[in-house]
């Protein structure tokens, strides 16, 4: 686990690493040696990512897409598994830099963390105002996480479900001939192909979490808001009328209903057809 505090003076080398000159005392020969930065971890927390300029934010682009960084013309592979989390304050905007669309598109999900419920807030008070030592025990090893990610990708997806996910993504693009009127009215740029990919991957993960080895339209619809909300660039009309990306996604899901009854694909054992089975 690596935590990177993003600040206005943070530089790309502070994230990726740099090359330093090292001298061999025996021979007197000097050579460059690469010193890895905090990006070389399994779980990367980019805390308050919007407090650093776009030049530094862009240091994550290659890492998040290609699982590698290139420094001094040399390619350095990142350890696996590799996962980036980022936080930003949606209220405080002073001294912040909006993330460019290319950066936003590399995040699979945009999750809103709201105020805690009353019982949750009370538990926070109990844990943080008493002399209690909090111990965190690991539950999974890196190789086990890799196995789980491979398992997610092995979950079969029927073509009509994949087409449904693709349809949701394509209909957010105002240039699409079948885009509904509210998309043309409020959306400047819609979701790209990564949205279609992440809708399917998110739906696969949800199916497994519910004990199923097949994906339904309901799985796609459940992950649509966090997958799509940060990929929609709203236009001036939306800003003037207070229309948010979440509202557009809700209207899109209502515009493209899913079949009421879905049968599992053939070849799926009965025991895996329901989360309540067995």
Rosetta blueprint (number, residue, H / E / L):
1 X L
2 X E
3 X E
4 X E
5 X E
6 X L
7 X L
8 X L
9 X L
10 X L
11 X L
12 X H
13 X H
14 X H
15 X H
16 X H
17 X E
18 X E
19 X E
20 X E
21 X E
22 X E
23 X E
24 X L
25 X L
26 X L
27 X L
28 X L
29 X L
30 X E
31 X E
32 X E
33 X E
34 X E
35 X E
36 X E
37 X L
38 X L
39 X L
40 X L
41 X L
42 X L
43 X E
44 X E
45 X E
46 X E
47 X E
48 X L
49 X H
50 X H
51 X H
52 X L
53 X L
54 X H
55 X H
56 X H
57 X H
58 X L
59 X H
60 X H
61 X H
62 X H
63 X H
64 X H
65 X H
66 X H
67 X L
68 X E
69 X E
70 X E
71 X E
72 X L
73 X L
74 X E
75 X E
76 X E
77 X E
78 X L
79 X L
80 X L
81 X L
82 X L
83 X E
84 X E
85 X E
86 X E
87 X L
88 X L
89 X L
90 X L
91 X L
92 X L
93 X L
94 X L
95 X L
96 X L
97 X L
98 X L
99 X L
100 X L
101 X H
102 X H
103 X H
104 X H
105 X H
106 X L
107 X L
108 X L
109 X L
110 X L
111 X L
112 X L
113 X L
114 X L
115 X L
116 X L
117 X L
118 X H
119 X H
120 X H
121 X H
122 X H
123 X H
124 X H
125 X H
126 X H
127 X H
128 X H
129 X L
130 X L
131 X L
132 X L
133 X L
134 X L
135 X L
136 X L
137 X L
138 X L
139 X L
140 X L
141 X L
142 X H
143 X H
144 X H
145 X H
146 X H
147 X H
148 X H
149 X H
150 X H
151 X H
152 X H
153 X H
154 X H
155 X L
156 X E
157 X L
158 X L
159 X H
160 X H
161 X H
162 X H
163 X H
164 X H
165 X H
166 X H
167 X H
168 X H
169 X H
170 X H
171 X L
172 X L
173 X L
174 X L
175 X L
176 X L
177 X L
178 X L
179 X L
180 X L
181 X H
182 X H
183 X H
184 X H
185 X H
186 X H
187 X E
188 X E
189 X E
190 X L
191 X L
192 X L
193 X H
194 X H
195 X H
196 X H
197 X H
198 X H
199 X H
200 X H
201 X H
202 X H
203 X H
204 X H
205 X H
206 X H
207 X H
208 X H
209 X H
210 X L
211 X L
212 X L
213 X L
214 X E
215 X L
216 X L
217 X H
218 X H
219 X H
220 X H
221 X H
222 X H
223 X H
224 X H
225 X H
226 X H
227 X H
228 X H
229 X H
230 X H
231 X H
232 X L
233 X E
234 X E
235 X L
236 X H
237 X H
238 X H
239 X H
240 X H
241 X H
242 X L
243 X L
244 X L
245 X H
246 X H
247 X H
248 X H
249 X H
250 X H
251 X H
252 X H
253 X H
254 X H
255 X H
256 X L
257 X L
258 X L
259 X L
260 X L
261 X L
262 X L
263 X L
264 X L
265 X L
266 X L
267 X L
268 X L
269 X L
270 X H
271 X H
272 X H
273 X L
274 X L
275 X L
276 X L
277 X L
278 X L
